[in-house]
């Protein structure tokens, strides 16, 4: 495992880290503490030292599992959580300094930690990024010793660019993958200039870039890949990166035909992301321990060649860009 500096936090994090949206099992299934513990311990064994969770993942059970794990490995695991999605309806007006403070304090209790290494606003409405009082509250929380750093998780490049205008924003979590390439232009340049850490989520496009799905694949009723393809529950860009499923399958077939066959597509897809030096870490999820091992292979791979990068770019520009590039 290789490590990179997470922007102005100064923390050295594993370039393959772990997102825990589905750490207790597949999306839509009941949370399984034993499975979560196996996944987290496998991650630690593989050299992963940065874990991303959120207060809404499995109604707080994910946070609690990550907190127990962090306490078992004091000083060796950095924990990030997110807040804001408990606001219902999820609108700009619901975001107040008092509400966000209460969420941070709830997370501290739920995880049984004295301080959170990183707290991120959890994909708030765009208007929130234009309200300085929201960001000022996290300076107060930092001065009180409750958090070490503030970050944001965003849907749109516009939101990322606005967020990093605030000096206390240390990290941005954003969707970036072979099927979502827009962040690599202006946003990455600005993040590098401001020493902002870039955390990449949805790196495998909700599993599309594993290359294991087909037109016959099915997803459970409570799996967002079933019910959120058109954004019925939250931003549709979170599901298959906003790409219509059939178009995504065809693009994956083209990638599998054109890229080297000596490595599995998921490892190549993660390696492609790591080939962008602005990226601090990638946080693929896992519902089984063996998926952790597969994901971590990417850290040891050589960078893709210029011709391989050109293949990915060409497939994106022909099959994907007209659908997603302008939306996020």
Order of alpha helices (4+ residues) and beta strands (2+ residues): beta-beta-beta-alpha-beta-alpha-beta-alpha-beta-alpha-beta-alpha-beta-alpha-beta-alpha-alpha-alpha-beta-alpha-alpha-alpha
